[in-house]
């Protein structure tokens, strides 16, 4: 994972619900104009904000944008996820689709239809489903790659040992293995052993990065900017981040941002990319994605990294 190859991924979770089509189209246009490539969505986005009680709005909006921009499909890469979409409106997690072979194939077929595309560039298993044999899930994902429906596959919110077990099973089945990880990560860290308020989130751990670096896996991080908490006074960090390490990190962050004439958010994104991680950034306004893309020009030195490491 070469840090210079890292990129900003546009998170589209709120598109079609909290972000209307005009706003989303403008953000997508700006992202591509600024050199952005990867769009991250999921078949369940955003069932909790949609009156229908099921997902699909984000994928439908991306599909509408692609139809309105002939030729744009060649300029972007689309990542989506299966596992969490409710099969019964307003019933989650009870009716979440899961990761059975049938659920995976059905979910992807519906995603392709909503997006209006013939393949997914990166298909994620959104979370673990331990009610289904891992062999079955691995086989279903591998079959989608063999058919050309998914170009690459990855695991989001999975324990490192489950990912490696799945990769071993893929070798046994002679199918494509998961080659990407997606987990929650940022510069500041929650207190150890404290539960997160967000259902389904899994924090990136040292063993995840160890696995990724040893096996050459891509790593994407979500909630990288903690919903604006680094910069917005009206969005304080969640209580689980209240510990001395956070205060130390934020002090260094302010110093480094000043030295580099960058924003706090840009330094955080630059720090993630220096770890070999592609950060996913959600945006509700064009200026937010423009600021995020500018983080690619922020150059953190080894000395900056050492200061952050000591503070953390």
ZIDA-V197713 format. One record per backbone hydrogen bond with DSSP energy under -0.5 kcal/mol. CO is the residue of the C=O (numbers start at 1). NH is the residue of the N-H. E is the energy in kcal/mol with one decimal. If there is no record, write none. Layout:
BEGIN
CO_NH_E / CO_NH_E
END
This chain:
BEGIN
1_3_-0.6 / 2_5_-2.3 / 3_6_-1.3 / 8_37_-0.5 / 9_11_-0.7 / 9_281_-3.2 / 10_40_-3.0 / 11_283_-0.7 / 12_15_-1.7 / 14_17_-1.8 / 14_19_-2.7 / 18_20_-0.6 / 19_16_-2.8 / 20_24_-2.8 / 21_25_-2.9 / 22_26_-2.0 / 23_27_-2.0 / 24_28_-2.8 / 25_29_-2.7 / 26_30_-2.3 / 27_31_-2.6 / 28_32_-2.2 / 29_33_-2.5 / 30_34_-1.8 / 31_36_-2.9 / 32_35_-1.8 / 37_77_-2.5 / 38_10_-2.5 / 39_41_-0.5 / 39_79_-2.9 / 40_12_-2.5 / 42_45_-1.3 / 44_47_-2.8 / 45_56_-1.8 / 45_57_-0.6 / 45_58_-1.2 / 46_49_-1.9 / 46_50_-1.0 / 50_53_-2.1 / 53_90_-1.7 / 56_60_-2.6 / 57_61_-2.3 / 58_62_-2.3 / 59_63_-2.4 / 60_64_-2.4 / 61_65_-2.5 / 62_66_-2.5 / 63_67_-2.1 / 64_68_-1.7 / 65_69_-0.8 / 66_69_-0.6 / 69_72_-2.5 / 71_74_-1.2 / 72_75_-2.1 / 72_76_-1.0 / 77_39_-2.8 / 78_121_-1.3 / 78_122_-1.6 / 79_41_-2.8 / 80_124_-2.8 / 81_43_-2.3 / 82_126_-2.6 / 83_98_-2.4 / 85_97_-1.8 / 88_91_-1.8 / 91_95_-1.4 / 93_96_-1.7 / 95_87_-2.2 / 100_104_-2.8 / 101_105_-2.5 / 102_106_-2.7 / 103_107_-2.9 / 104_108_-2.3 / 105_109_-2.1 / 106_110_-2.1 / 107_111_-2.0 / 108_112_-2.8 / 109_113_-1.7 / 110_114_-2.4 / 111_115_-2.8 / 112_116_-1.7 / 112_117_-1.5 / 120_151_-2.8 / 122_80_-1.6 / 122_124_-0.5 / 123_154_-2.5 / 124_82_-2.0 / 124_126_-0.8 / 125_156_-2.9 / 129_132_-1.4 / 133_136_-0.9 / 133_137_-1.5 / 134_138_-2.8 / 135_139_-2.2 / 136_140_-2.1 / 137_141_-2.5 / 138_142_-2.5 / 139_143_-2.2 / 140_144_-1.7 / 141_145_-1.6 / 142_146_-2.3 / 143_147_-1.7 / 144_149_-1.8 / 144_150_-1.5 / 145_148_-1.4 / 149_120_-3.2 / 152_123_-2.6 / 153_179_-2.8 / 154_125_-2.2 / 155_182_-1.8 / 157_128_-0.7 / 159_163_-1.9 / 160_164_-2.4 / 161_165_-2.2 / 162_166_-2.5 / 163_167_-2.3 / 164_168_-2.1 / 165_169_-2.4 / 166_170_-2.2 / 167_171_-1.8 / 168_172_-2.0 / 169_173_-2.4 / 170_174_-0.9 / 170_175_-2.4 / 179_218_-2.2 / 180_155_-2.6 / 181_220_-3.0 / 182_157_-2.6 / 183_222_-1.6 / 184_204_-3.0 / 191_194_-1.6 / 197_199_-0.6 / 198_201_-1.5 / 202_184_-2.6 / 205_208_-0.9 / 205_209_-1.5 / 206_210_-2.4 / 207_211_-2.5 / 208_212_-2.6 / 209_213_-2.8 / 210_214_-2.2 / 211_215_-2.4 / 212_216_-1.2 / 212_217_-2.0 / 218_181_-2.7 / 219_278_-2.8 / 220_183_-2.1 / 221_280_-3.1 / 222_185_-1.5 / 223_226_-1.2 / 225_228_-1.0 / 225_229_-0.7 / 225_230_-0.8 / 226_229_-1.7 / 228_231_-1.2 / 228_232_-2.7 / 231_233_-0.6 / 232_235_-1.5 / 238_241_-2.3 / 239_242_-2.1 / 240_191_-2.8 / 241_243_-1.2 / 243_246_-1.1 / 243_247_-1.1 / 244_248_-2.0 / 245_249_-2.5 / 246_250_-2.7 / 247_251_-1.7 / 248_252_-2.0 / 249_253_-2.8 / 250_254_-2.3 / 251_255_-1.9 / 252_256_-3.0 / 253_257_-2.7 / 254_258_-2.0 / 255_259_-2.3 / 256_260_-2.1 / 257_261_-0.6 / 257_262_-2.4 / 258_261_-0.7 / 263_267_-2.0 / 264_268_-2.3 / 265_269_-2.5 / 266_270_-2.4 / 267_271_-2.6 / 268_272_-2.3 / 269_273_-2.3 / 270_274_-1.9 / 271_275_-0.9 / 272_275_-0.9 / 272_277_-1.8 / 273_276_-1.5 / 277_279_-0.7 / 278_221_-1.8 / 279_9_-2.6 / 280_224_-0.7 / 281_11_-2.4 / 285_288_-0.9 / 285_289_-1.1 / 286_290_-2.1 / 287_291_-2.1 / 288_292_-2.0 / 289_293_-2.5 / 290_294_-1.5 / 292_295_-1.6 / 293_296_-1.6 / 294_297_-1.7 / 295_298_-1.5 / 297_299_-0.6 / 298_300_-0.7 / 301_305_-2.1 / 302_306_-2.2 / 303_307_-1.9 / 304_308_-2.1 / 305_309_-2.6 / 306_310_-2.3 / 307_311_-1.9 / 308_312_-2.4
END
